[in-house]
Amino acid sequence: MSFFTLLGKKLTEFKYHYYGLFIIQEVPVDRFHSIISQYIERGWELSGEYNEIEDAISNWSCKLRKGTSTLDCVWDATIKGSFIGPQRIVCGLGQEFCFTANNAPQ
């Protein structure tokens, strides 16, 4: 691993730790849409463009908000879906849907 790659990784880890963020990665497309739909039904507001993922769309993102809480939903065709947000929200999502929440991207 080169010096700059290592430095970038450490800065990302510091950012996640500093802001108290957690991440769930590699969520399959069907579960990704299901989770977003369930959160919208629970009263979370959607900001950004949310469309059913098509083969032509390689990456996009949106935010789910409820009160002062924000959950970033990011889709990338190469690494699948990910959810980024505060520890209590992301860990709760992970427990509910059987995913592992990490304190930095893996």
Secondary structure, DSSP 8 states (H G I E B T S, - for coil): --HHHHHHHHHHHHHHHHHTEEEEEEE-HHHHHHHHHHHHHTT-EEES------TT--EEEEEEEETTEEEEEEEETTTEEEEEEEHHHHHHHHHHHT---BSS--
